[in-house]
């Protein structure tokens, strides 16, 4: 499964819908609206994961059993344990904070290989992203996630779209890249030519009155329609 998933991510661009809800019923409503779209990844966002844990992952997975599921664990310690949590819920990808100690990253990667899921390193708050990405590649992570957090978006007025040069440089390391932070349809149009596998969209979809239509428009962009 791991190699099949990696090959998919290497050859196609995907929309990842971030379910950053506290109420699982709101998450379920969005999933039911978008579940028939192609090239789509469903993310169990950190707020949802903290609110509902393994059962939250399982509930979403039961609605979209054939979709790629990301558990946005943002692991800071005990990497192997949190990989197990993600796997028990049925996730295909879990996330670890790239800024954390190498031992945590190594622990997550080792367990993920055993359990046949992928590890994404989230570069949120990493200062030298290129150097850290090189180290993370050596540690065996599968995906590098560029992420401008909500607080930084609000306080500094920036989004992941402001990291184009860094994204291009890290792509030279031959790593799969995910980008998140303030993305919407217009910003994705600006960034479509970047060597990015996964475009993560949260509020632009989940807070929309028409999440299916917004998602479909983005998927069409990613597929060059």
N, C-alpha and C positions, 0 to 999 in steps of 0.2 A: 504493500500500500504506500509506503513512504516514497519509494522510487517513482511510482506512478504519479503521485501527487506532485513531486518535484518536477517531473517532466511536464505536467500540465502547466505549472507556474512558470516554467522556462519558455513555453511556446505560446502562451496566451496572456492577455491582460484581464484582470478580474476586478470587479466592484466588490468591496467588502462593506457590508452594512453594519454599523456599530450600534448595537442595542444598549445604549447607555441609560437604561431605565432603572428605577427602584421598584416599580410595580410590574410584575411579570405579565399581568394581563395586557398592559400597554405594549409590551414586547411581542406577545403572541399575536396581537391584532396586526402589528406591522408585518410580522413574518407571514401571516396568512395572506396578506395583500401582495407580497412580493415573491412568494415561494415558487411561482411558475417561470421566473426569469432565468435566462442562461448566464454563464460566466459570473456567478454570484457566490460570494462567501458570506456566511452569517457569523457575526461576532457577538459572543456573550460578553458585553461590556463589563468593565470593572465594577460599576455600581450594581449591576444585575447579579454579577457573580458573588459579590459580598452580601447581597440581600438573600440570594436563594441557593448559593453553593452548587454542589454536584447535581442536586435535583433540578436546579434551574437549567443547567446544561442539558440534562436528560429530557426535560420537557420540550425545549426548543428542538433538540435533535429528533424527537419523536414526530414532530410536524414536518421536518425537512430531512429525512434520513439519508438522502442522497447528496445533500449539500456538504461542502467543506465547512467545518465548524471551528472557529477560533475561540479559545478561552483566554480572555485578556487578563491573565493572572498577575501580570507585572511583578513577577517573583523577585524578592529581595534577599531571600535566605531559603535554606532547605529546598534547593532546586529539585532534587529527586522526588521529594514528597509532593510538591505541587504539580510535577509532571503526572504523578499517579492520580491526583485529584482530577486533572484535566482528562486523562484517559478513562477514568471511571465514569465520567459524565458522557463520554462519547466524542470528545473533541479530537480534531485532527492536528491542531496546532495550538501550542501554548506560548506565552510570552514571558521573558525574563528581562529585568532591567539591565541594560548594557553597562551601566555605571557601577554595578556591584562587583564584589570580589570575584576573581577568576575561579575560585573554588566552587562558588555557587553556579556559575555558568557551566563549568565542567560537570558538576553533579547533575544538572538538568539535562545536558546533552547525553551523558552516559545512560541515564534512565530512559530518555526519549528513544534512543536507539534500541534499547531492550523492548520497549512497549510499542514501537513502530509509529511514533508521531513526530511532528516537526517542532523545532524550537526557533522562535523569533526573538532576536535581541532588540529591545526598544531603546533607541538612543536619546530618549528624553533627558535633558540636562547634561548630556555628555559634551565637554568643551571641545576636544579635538576629535571630531567624528571620524576622520580618515584613519588616524593612528589607532583609535579604538576599534574601528571596523576591521583593520588588519589583524589585530589581536583576537577579535571575536571569530574571525574566519579560522584562525589557527585552533581555536577552542572547539570548532566544529558546529557553530550555529548554522542553521539552514537559511534564515531570512534576516536581513537587516531592516529594522523599522525606523524611518525618519519620522519624528513625532514632535510637533509643537503643541504643548499642552494648553488647556483652556485658560489657565491663569496667565500664561505668557501671551496668548492671543489677546486677552483683554488688556493687560497692563502695557504691552509694547506694540500692540496693533499690527502684529505680523502673523503670517500663516506659513505652512510648509512650502507654499509657492515661493517664498523668499529664500529657499535653500537649494535653488537649482544647481549652482556650481558645485556645492558639496555632494549633491546626489550624483551628478555626472562623474565626479572624481571617485566616489566610492564604488560606482558601477564598474570601474576599471579593475576592481578586485574579483570580478566574476562571481558576485553574490546576488542572490535574489533580493529585490528591494520592494519594500512596502512604504507608502507615505500617508501620513495622517496629520490633520490639524487645520481646520477651517476650509476643507475642500467642499466645493459645490460644482455644478455642471460647468459654469464659466471658467472656473480655475482649472478644472480637469482639461478643458479645451486648450488652455495655455500650456499645460504640462504633458499633453498626450505624446509628444515626441521624446520624452525622457525615457531612459531604460528602466522603467518601473513595471513590476509585475502586478502589484496590488494597490489600488486606490481606495483608501478608507474614507467613507462618508458617514457622518452621524446625523446631526441636526437637520441638515439640508434635506434629508429624506424622512427621518423619523418625526420631525416636527411639521412636515408638510401635510396639507390637506389631501394630497394625492401622492402618497409614497410610491405607489406602483408606477405611475406615469413618470415621476422624477427618476426613479431607478432605471426604468426602461430607456429613457433618454440618455442616461449616463452609459448604460451597457452598449447602446448603439454607437456612442462616441468611441468607446473602447474597442469595438469591433470594426470601426472604420466605415460605418454606414452613413 
